[in-house]
Amino acid sequence: MRRWDGLEGVPADQGRSVVAVGVFDGVHRGHRAIVESAAEHGRELGLPVVVVTFDPHPRAVLRGTVPPVLTSVERRVELLGEYGADAVLVLPFTKELSVLSAEEFVQRVFVDRLRAAAVVVGEDFRFGHRATGNLGTLAASGEEHDFTVEGVRLVADGETITSTRVRGLLAEGEVARAAVLLGRPHRVEGEVVHGAARGRELLGFPTANMDLAPHTAVPGDGVYAGWLHRMEPGPDEEPYWPAAISVGTNPTFDGAERTVEAYALDRDDLDLYGVRMSVDFTERIRGQVRFDSIDELVDTMRRDVGRCRELL
């Protein structure tokens, strides 16, 4: 699977293709349906599937705010490939791109560079300056430029799926419900950095303290069961472990900074500092609590770890 960064990254000899386009933040089950439909068109036409996504999120340019990011660009590209993309075009969303008319966007992206034979989008897809383009205008452009258009409903199990809905569930700590909409557990990624070292030295539960990218969508404060993964394991390295995950400010210690820390169950021999890791959230154990004593905190942590063992 190939990745192209910007229109200039598309090979000059690119032949006709089936194109799926969207932000695809989260690559949830609705997004997966779009890509899989494009893949079906690709098989029928004997053409490669190119998925177009945007970075940064268009809202960052159009409104000056960045929504919590559900997947890194690298993870997004990986998932889109798993779901059927032969190539992913990561299109920088710039001010210049945002003021292109719908017709100009179609001409530059679908016609001139990707030579689209079919275009698949979500049925509520909007594009072009001031979002003047929609499924109807895209279909009209398709008739003019010789490509078909399909709009896919972003629905699974009778529920409309949106990235906004997933973000809301995560903010509430509803990671299991979010996983249903995503089709997999929610994941955060980062490098393990040094923290206060209380987990190892004071509490008996050494944790990997994650340094996350800005704007990462982090579940609501609390304790979770999940999995801790090496992002690039070596040939002789263990790739992952079941984990108890803490999200919050550590109020028992009057903490102010919100952190994500993961304890690999029953492992106190791991040296992960400086290692790129990911954490998958599967179940919420409890909310964040301020304890009156260290002993009370440790007793609760033991119960949390026991619950994680049962779940994982």
C-alpha positions as CSV (number, residue, x, y, z in Angstrom):
1,M,0.0,0.0,0.0
2,R,1.4,3.4,-1.0
3,R,1.2,6.8,0.7
4,W,1.3,10.0,-1.2
5,D,1.7,13.3,0.5
6,G,0.1,16.1,-1.4
7,L,-1.0,16.2,-5.0
8,E,2.6,16.5,-6.1
9,G,3.2,13.1,-4.6
10,V,0.8,11.4,-7.0
11,P,2.8,9.7,-9.8
12,A,2.6,11.5,-13.1
13,D,1.7,8.3,-14.9
14,Q,-1.2,7.5,-12.5
15,G,-3.9,5.7,-14.4
16,R,-7.6,5.7,-13.7
17,S,-8.7,4.9,-10.2
18,V,-11.6,4.5,-7.8
19,V,-11.5,7.3,-5.3
20,A,-12.9,7.4,-1.7
21,V,-12.6,10.8,0.0
22,G,-13.3,12.1,3.5
23,V,-11.5,13.3,6.6
24,F,-11.7,9.7,8.0
25,D,-10.7,10.8,11.5
26,G,-11.2,7.6,13.6
27,V,-11.7,5.4,10.5
28,H,-14.9,4.2,12.2
29,R,-17.3,1.6,10.9
30,G,-19.0,4.1,8.7
31,H,-15.7,5.1,7.1
32,R,-14.9,1.5,6.7
33,A,-18.1,1.0,4.7
34,I,-17.0,3.8,2.3
35,V,-13.6,2.3,1.7
36,E,-15.0,-1.2,1.3
37,S,-17.6,0.0,-1.2
38,A,-14.8,1.7,-3.1
39,A,-12.8,-1.6,-3.0
40,E,-15.8,-3.4,-4.5
41,H,-16.0,-0.8,-7.3
42,G,-12.2,-1.3,-7.8
43,R,-12.6,-5.1,-8.2
44,E,-15.5,-4.7,-10.7
45,L,-13.6,-2.1,-12.8
46,G,-10.2,-3.7,-12.3
47,L,-8.8,-0.4,-11.0
48,P,-6.8,0.6,-7.9
49,V,-8.5,2.3,-5.0
50,V,-7.1,5.6,-3.8
51,V,-8.4,7.1,-0.5
52,V,-8.1,10.8,0.0
53,T,-7.8,12.1,3.5
54,F,-6.9,15.5,5.0
55,D,-4.3,16.8,7.4
56,P,-4.7,18.8,9.5
57,H,-8.4,18.5,10.3
58,P,-10.3,21.0,8.1
59,R,-11.8,22.6,11.2
60,A,-8.3,23.7,12.3
61,V,-8.1,26.0,9.2
62,L,-11.8,26.9,8.8
63,R,-12.5,27.6,12.5
64,G,-9.2,27.8,14.2
65,T,-10.0,25.0,16.5
66,V,-8.8,21.4,16.5
67,P,-11.3,18.6,17.6
68,P,-9.8,15.8,19.7
69,V,-7.9,13.6,17.2
70,L,-9.1,10.0,17.1
71,T,-6.3,8.6,15.0
72,S,-2.8,9.8,14.0
73,V,-2.2,10.2,10.3
74,E,0.1,7.2,10.3
75,R,-2.6,5.0,12.0
76,R,-5.3,6.3,9.7
77,V,-3.2,5.4,6.6
78,E,-2.6,1.9,8.1
79,L,-6.3,1.3,8.8
80,L,-7.4,2.6,5.4
81,G,-4.9,0.1,3.8
82,E,-6.3,-2.7,5.9
83,Y,-9.8,-1.9,4.7
84,G,-9.0,-1.9,1.0
85,A,-7.0,1.1,-0.1
86,D,-4.2,0.5,-2.6
87,A,-2.9,4.1,-2.0
88,V,-3.7,6.9,0.4
89,L,-3.4,10.5,-0.6
90,V,-2.8,12.7,2.5
91,L,-3.9,16.1,1.2
92,P,-2.7,19.1,3.3
93,F,-5.8,21.1,4.2
94,T,-4.6,24.7,3.6
95,K,-6.2,28.0,3.3
96,E,-5.6,27.8,-0.4
97,L,-7.4,24.5,-0.6
98,S,-10.3,25.8,1.5
99,V,-11.1,28.5,-1.0
100,L,-11.3,26.3,-4.0
101,S,-14.7,26.1,-5.5
102,A,-16.4,22.7,-5.6
103,E,-15.7,22.6,-9.4
104,E,-12.1,23.5,-8.9
105,F,-11.6,20.8,-6.3
106,V,-13.1,18.2,-8.6
107,Q,-10.9,19.3,-11.5
108,R,-7.6,19.4,-9.6
109,V,-8.1,16.3,-7.4
110,F,-10.4,13.8,-9.1
111,V,-9.9,14.7,-12.7
112,D,-6.3,16.0,-13.2
113,R,-4.4,13.9,-10.7
114,L,-6.4,10.8,-9.8
115,R,-8.3,10.3,-13.1
116,A,-11.3,9.0,-11.2
117,A,-13.6,6.5,-12.8
118,A,-15.7,6.3,-9.6
119,V,-15.9,8.4,-6.5
120,V,-17.3,7.1,-3.2
121,V,-18.2,9.4,-0.3
122,G,-20.4,9.6,2.8
123,E,-23.9,10.7,1.8
124,D,-23.5,13.9,3.8
125,F,-20.1,14.8,2.2
126,R,-19.6,18.5,1.7
127,F,-16.7,20.1,-0.2
128,G,-15.5,23.3,-1.9
129,H,-15.5,26.9,-0.6
130,R,-18.2,27.4,2.0
131,A,-19.1,23.7,1.6
132,T,-21.1,24.5,-1.5
133,G,-20.4,21.0,-3.0
134,N,-22.6,18.0,-2.0
135,L,-23.5,14.6,-3.3
136,G,-25.8,16.2,-5.9
137,T,-23.2,18.6,-7.3
138,L,-20.6,15.8,-7.2
139,A,-22.8,13.6,-9.3
140,A,-23.4,16.4,-11.8
141,S,-19.6,16.8,-12.0
142,G,-19.2,13.1,-12.5
143,E,-21.5,13.2,-15.5
144,E,-19.4,15.9,-17.0
145,H,-16.1,14.3,-16.3
146,D,-17.0,10.6,-16.8
147,F,-16.9,9.2,-13.3
148,T,-19.7,7.7,-11.3
149,V,-20.6,8.7,-7.7
150,E,-21.9,6.7,-4.8
151,G,-23.0,8.1,-1.4
152,V,-22.7,5.7,1.5
153,R,-24.9,5.9,4.6
154,L,-22.7,6.0,7.7
155,V,-24.9,3.5,9.6
156,A,-24.2,0.4,11.6
157,D,-26.7,-1.7,13.6
158,G,-29.3,1.0,12.9
159,E,-27.2,3.8,14.4
160,T,-25.7,6.7,12.5
161,I,-21.9,6.8,13.2
162,T,-20.0,10.0,13.3
163,S,-16.6,10.9,14.7
164,T,-18.3,13.5,16.8
165,R,-20.3,10.8,18.5
166,V,-17.2,8.7,19.1
167,R,-15.5,11.7,20.7
168,G,-18.4,12.3,22.9
169,L,-18.5,8.6,24.1
170,L,-14.7,8.8,24.9
171,A,-15.1,12.0,26.8
172,E,-17.7,10.2,29.0
173,G,-15.4,7.2,29.5
174,E,-17.6,5.0,27.4
175,V,-14.7,3.2,25.7
176,A,-16.6,-0.1,25.2
177,R,-19.4,1.7,23.4
178,A,-16.9,3.8,21.4
179,A,-15.2,0.5,20.3
180,V,-18.5,-0.7,18.9
181,L,-18.7,2.3,16.6
182,L,-15.0,2.2,15.7
183,G,-15.0,-1.5,15.1
184,R,-11.9,-1.8,17.4
185,P,-10.7,-0.4,20.7
186,H,-9.8,3.3,20.8
187,R,-6.0,3.8,20.7
188,V,-3.6,6.5,21.8
189,E,0.1,6.6,20.9
190,G,3.1,8.3,22.3
191,E,6.6,7.9,23.7
192,V,7.2,6.6,27.2
193,V,8.7,9.4,29.3
194,H,9.8,9.8,32.9
195,G,7.1,10.8,35.3
196,A,7.0,11.2,39.1
197,A,8.1,7.5,39.5
198,R,5.5,7.0,42.3
199,G,4.1,3.9,40.6
200,R,7.4,2.0,40.9
201,E,8.9,3.5,44.1
202,L,5.8,4.2,46.2
203,L,2.8,2.2,45.0
204,G,4.3,-1.0,43.6
205,F,2.8,-0.7,40.2
206,P,5.4,0.7,37.7
207,T,3.6,2.5,34.9
208,A,4.5,3.7,31.4
209,N,3.8,7.4,31.3
210,M,2.7,8.4,27.8
211,D,3.8,11.6,26.1
212,L,0.9,12.0,23.6
213,A,0.6,14.3,20.6
214,P,-1.3,17.5,21.1
215,H,-5.1,17.3,20.7
216,T,-5.2,13.5,21.1
217,A,-8.6,12.2,22.0
218,V,-8.1,10.8,25.5
219,P,-11.0,9.0,27.4
220,G,-12.5,10.7,30.4
221,D,-10.6,10.5,33.7
222,G,-10.7,7.1,35.4
223,V,-9.2,3.6,35.4
224,Y,-9.5,1.3,32.4
225,A,-8.6,-2.2,31.3
226,G,-6.7,-2.4,28.0
227,W,-3.5,-3.3,26.2
228,L,-0.1,-1.8,26.0
229,H,1.7,-2.3,22.7
230,R,5.2,-1.6,21.4
231,M,4.7,0.2,18.1
232,E,7.8,-1.2,16.5
233,P,8.8,-4.4,18.4
234,G,12.1,-5.9,17.6
235,P,12.4,-9.6,16.6
236,D,13.1,-10.7,20.2
237,E,10.8,-8.2,22.0
238,E,7.4,-8.9,23.5
239,P,4.9,-6.9,21.4
240,Y,2.1,-6.3,23.9
241,W,0.8,-6.9,27.4
242,P,-2.6,-6.7,29.2
243,A,-2.7,-3.4,31.1
244,A,-4.4,-1.3,33.8
245,I,-4.6,2.2,32.5
246,S,-5.0,5.4,34.5
247,V,-6.2,8.7,33.0
248,G,-6.3,11.8,35.1
249,T,-4.5,14.3,37.3
250,N,-3.6,12.0,40.2
251,P,-5.7,14.0,42.7
252,T,-4.5,12.0,45.7
253,F,-1.1,13.7,45.1
254,D,-2.6,17.1,44.2
255,G,-1.6,16.7,40.6
256,A,-2.5,19.3,38.0
257,E,-1.3,17.8,34.7
258,R,-3.6,15.2,33.0
259,T,-1.6,12.1,32.2
260,V,-2.1,8.6,30.6
261,E,-0.2,5.9,32.5
262,A,-0.3,2.1,31.7
263,Y,0.7,-0.7,34.0
264,A,1.6,-4.0,32.3
265,L,-0.1,-6.5,34.5
266,D,2.3,-8.4,36.8
267,R,5.4,-6.9,35.1
268,D,7.9,-4.9,37.1
269,D,10.9,-5.7,34.9
270,L,10.1,-3.6,31.8
271,D,12.3,-0.7,30.8
272,L,10.2,1.2,28.2
273,Y,11.6,4.7,28.6
274,G,12.0,6.3,25.1
275,V,10.0,3.6,23.4
276,R,7.1,4.4,21.1
277,M,4.0,2.7,22.6
278,S,0.3,2.6,22.0
279,V,-2.5,2.0,24.5
280,D,-5.9,0.4,23.6
281,F,-8.8,1.0,25.9
282,T,-11.3,-1.8,26.2
283,E,-13.3,-1.3,29.4
284,R,-13.8,1.3,32.1
285,I,-13.2,0.1,35.6
286,R,-14.1,3.2,37.6
287,G,-13.9,7.0,37.7
288,Q,-11.1,9.1,39.1
289,V,-11.1,9.3,43.0
290,R,-9.1,11.3,45.5
291,F,-8.0,9.0,48.4
292,D,-7.4,10.0,52.0
293,S,-4.3,7.7,52.3
294,I,-1.7,5.9,50.3
295,D,-2.8,2.6,51.8
296,E,-6.4,3.2,50.6
297,L,-5.1,4.0,47.1
298,V,-2.9,0.9,46.9
299,D,-5.7,-1.4,48.1
300,T,-8.0,0.1,45.4
301,M,-5.3,-0.3,42.8
302,R,-4.9,-4.0,43.7
303,R,-8.7,-4.4,43.1
304,D,-8.5,-2.5,39.8
305,V,-5.7,-4.8,38.6
306,G,-7.6,-7.9,39.7
307,R,-10.6,-6.6,37.7
308,C,-8.4,-6.0,34.7
309,R,-7.1,-9.6,34.8
310,E,-10.7,-10.8,34.8
311,L,-11.6,-8.7,31.8
312,L,-8.5,-9.3,29.7
